[in-house]
Amino acid sequence: MKTSPAAPAAHLGRLLADVTEPLGRQLPPEYERALRTVPRHLFLPDRLWLRDGDGGYRPCDRSTNPDGWITAAYTDTPLVTRFTDGLPSSSASMPSMVLRTLLLAGIGDAAGGARPRRVLELGTGTGFNAALLCAVLGDDAVSTVELDPLLAAQGERNLEAAGFAPAVSCGDAAAGWPPGAPYERVVATFSVDRVPPAWVEQTTAGGRIVTPWTSAWCRYGTLALTVGRNGTAHGRFHAFASFMPMRRPCRDTAGPATAPAPQRKGATSLSPLSPWLVAGGDLDAEFHLGLAVPGASFAWDTSGEHAPTRLHIADDEGPSWAAVDYDGHSADRFTVTQAGPRLLWDEITAGYTHWETLGRPRIGQYRLSVNTAGDHTVQVETGRGRPGITILGEPSRPSP
Ligand SMILES: C[S@@+](CC[C@H](N)C(=O)[O-])C[C@H]1O[C@@H](n2cnc3c(N)ncnc32)[C@H](O)[C@@H]1O
């Protein structure tokens, strides 16, 4: 490892203090050493995008705002570095989230157990996380793969400038990275709604896979799995992290995109369930609904065009939709319109009722198993000694 330009001392001191609280324990000395030897600003482009507090992003340029830029670099926050089709597609992850993920993956002495000799990081991005892995485990232990060729090249340059040399590859992480397999740890830095079979196949028995989780309804939680001897994997969810979802490589299609189907007229009814209970920020409820009602996503509409407030629900893979309207007065009666083969509000209502019946389980009570066919089963533990209740158990989807 070469010596790299140091992080500005005052900024680094603040970051070291800030990451400790979300970690929930004292910063392990080897992670502190890693943060000191991996100056985060070396991994950042001259233009960063910061949250504007209004649901959007504002640019922060090194040339015009050098103080703001370096302060952002050493703040415990994710920094968006790239947009694709108007949406954030790459970022320098939040340092405390990176450290929590490394601990969960059992990386470093602080995590206990044997030091992993081969680790695959998925989503190189800026290279910052890969550099931390190198600082803890050594360059030879680390492989990292990035979908976007420009990001992969930039990430590798950043790593080199900071004095690290892991194996950086460009490719779709859904396939893992076979040339470096098998791995003792696979760590994703984007969220998935199912675990690609390649990740399980490329992890040694007893090895761990850690990945942020997402569903159409709720992007939240981190899944930590241990791979068994028979090619299955089991583990549980942890209540932290919200990462951008896994991207798919662009694919050529045989013809022009088909026009969206015209919106069908829906049937109306009244519902006593408040839309705020299912989509108002209760992450435990929303996490459950994401598993129980696959493919359903929501958006709030406060334009007043249809009602003072409307919760719009869509089926990501079909024509069904639902709308739940608040008239500005009645908090116990909402007008619901539903259309299509799926009655989405009925599914959400049933899912929420089930979650309440189960005693409002928290994210940490959910366990996931993947079998050799790639089928996912999610169970929720509702009490000591009692068998888990199956929330999601389904045959594997055909590949797209
Ligand atoms: C949160 S960012 C990564 C942060 C990065 N580890 C760091 O420390 O800066 C997620 C990255 O995953 C990449 N990504 C998303 N889908 C991918 C895929 N299917 N294969 C490989 N990389 C992917 C994105 O391009 C993006 O750079």
PDBQT file of the ligand as one rigid body, heavy atoms in Angstrom, charges set to zero:
ROOT
HETATM    1  C1  LIG A 501     -24.415   3.093  -3.229  1.00  0.00    +0.000 C 
HETATM    2  S1  LIG A 501     -23.464   2.975  -4.665  1.00  0.00    +0.000 S 
HETATM    3  C2  LIG A 501     -21.969   2.226  -4.173  1.00  0.00    +0.000 C 
HETATM    4  C3  LIG A 501     -21.175   2.813  -3.140  1.00  0.00    +0.000 C 
HETATM    5  C4  LIG A 501     -19.746   2.340  -3.180  1.00  0.00    +0.000 C 
HETATM    6  N1  LIG A 501     -19.577   1.012  -2.673  1.00  0.00    +0.000 N 
HETATM    7  C5  LIG A 501     -18.869   3.358  -2.510  1.00  0.00    +0.000 C 
HETATM    8  O1  LIG A 501     -18.259   3.057  -1.505  1.00  0.00    +0.000 OA
HETATM    9  O2  LIG A 501     -18.799   4.462  -3.052  1.00  0.00    +0.000 OA
HETATM   10  C6  LIG A 501     -24.143   1.550  -5.512  1.00  0.00    +0.000 C 
HETATM   11  C7  LIG A 501     -23.354   1.176  -6.742  1.00  0.00    +0.000 C 
HETATM   12  O3  LIG A 501     -23.826  -0.080  -7.201  1.00  0.00    +0.000 OA
HETATM   13  C8  LIG A 501     -23.744  -0.055  -8.607  1.00  0.00    +0.000 C 
HETATM   14  N2  LIG A 501     -24.649  -1.081  -9.134  1.00  0.00    +0.000 N 
HETATM   15  C9  LIG A 501     -26.005  -1.052  -9.183  1.00  0.00    +0.000 A 
HETATM   16  N3  LIG A 501     -26.481  -2.165  -9.767  1.00  0.00    +0.000 NA
HETATM   17  C10 LIG A 501     -25.402  -2.925 -10.084  1.00  0.00    +0.000 A 
HETATM   18  C11 LIG A 501     -25.248  -4.184 -10.706  1.00  0.00    +0.000 A 
HETATM   19  N4  LIG A 501     -26.304  -4.891 -11.157  1.00  0.00    +0.000 N 
HETATM   20  N5  LIG A 501     -23.998  -4.665 -10.857  1.00  0.00    +0.000 NA
HETATM   21  C12 LIG A 501     -22.916  -3.957 -10.423  1.00  0.00    +0.000 A 
HETATM   22  N6  LIG A 501     -23.001  -2.748  -9.843  1.00  0.00    +0.000 NA
HETATM   23  C13 LIG A 501     -24.227  -2.238  -9.673  1.00  0.00    +0.000 A 
HETATM   24  C14 LIG A 501     -24.154   1.359  -8.971  1.00  0.00    +0.000 C 
HETATM   25  O4  LIG A 501     -23.732   1.708 -10.280  1.00  0.00    +0.000 OA
HETATM   26  C15 LIG A 501     -23.487   2.156  -7.876  1.00  0.00    +0.000 C 
HETATM   27  O5  LIG A 501     -22.216   2.592  -8.264  1.00  0.00    +0.000 OA
ENDROOT
TORSDOF 0
